[in-house]
Amino acid sequence: MNFDLNNLVRDNVKNLLPYSSARDEYKTDGEAMIFLDANENPYENGLNRYPDPQQILLKSKISEIKQVSKKQMLLGNGSDEVLDLIFRAFCEPETDNVISLPPTYGMYKVLSEINNVENREVLLTSEFEPDVEAILEAVDANTKLLFLCSPNNPSGNSFNAELVKKLLESFNGLVVIDEAYIDFSDIAGWSQSLDTYPNLIITQTFSKAFGMAGIRLGMLFASKKIIKILNRIKPPYNVNELTQQRALRGLQNYSEIKKQVIDIKNERERLSKALVQLKYVFKIYPSDANFLLIKVDDADQKYMELIGKGIVVRNRSKQPLCENCLRITVGTALENQNLLKAFKELES
Ligand SMILES: *Cc1c(COP(=O)(O)O)cnc(C)c1O
């Protein structure tokens, strides 16, 4: 392997002098100080101060739960922001390219378009696994990023570990593994392999299993060197105070989150067994996530009929390899019951 991080960083990022915020320049060691350095309104209301730009308390809590060191962690305004930071640190517009593997999460393509970076698409196999050979063939000297979404949205499967390993070992750019759904998987993710693979970046999120999509909080795990580079370009106060407080409070109740995840996984299995009985459902794809991809006789029709019954699922039938497929999020037991009732009514 020929991985050299310095060769991947954009020159402007290498050379820039990062903004130094007031909160970066002086931090209290716990002693009560008078802060007259940031032009804040001095009258305390709980939110009159700028938030901690490094989110230390929150990172400590996440570190305990995810077993990843604070120095190998970057937080942002949703996964959306941390993914965008990766583009901006490593991809030169109009010159570099990235590889993504449809059918997959739509943001990789959107972000490449926003950043004016070519997005090379290499289809997953019919089993929804990465086609290692075709991927390595698509790589050239300007390929900076490879996006692996595992468990993959919308197919729901985790990628075969041997294939991922092969890509980590053969690709000299950065491998970004999007683990937004990892908490619903029985398979361990890649967060304990950061020290093995210097080219590995993992993203996770508070939006799915953690039940906090509304606060917009994304996590990125990578080597200290990569984190250092991303910290140079991150907006200083990208995770606001309300989000930091609410995230910490949510994590104090981590046992509740784990219980919900177990319930959702049980409901996923129940839903899967019931859906397979329907005569117009041809296939339920195995899922490590909190949704099921199912193949039906006529996805557009079934989608509209469900809407008529007040139930909104995601029609993925226009995605490659997803002809006549619907993606269904696992809801509460009651919601799933209503979904099954509606589906049964469509049989007659
Ligand atoms: C839902 C989802 C996310 C979450 O994005 P946020 O910006 O953190 O809400 C990330 N990746 C994938 C594949 C997703 O499906």
The ligand as a Gaussian input file, in Angstrom:
#p B3LYP/6-31G(d) Opt

LIG

0 1
 C      -29.856000       9.038000       7.375000
 C      -28.482000       8.891000       6.862000
 C      -27.463000       9.724000       7.317000
 C      -27.738000      10.775000       8.346000
 O      -27.423000      12.039000       7.952000
 P      -27.508000      13.216000       9.035000
 O      -27.070000      14.406000       8.259000
 O      -26.548000      12.852000      10.133000
 O      -28.908000      13.283000       9.519000
 C      -26.169000       9.526000       6.849000
 N      -25.905000       8.545000       5.971000
 C      -26.870000       7.717000       5.527000
 C      -26.515000       6.620000       4.595000
 C      -28.186000       7.878000       5.944000
 O      -29.130000       7.066000       5.466000

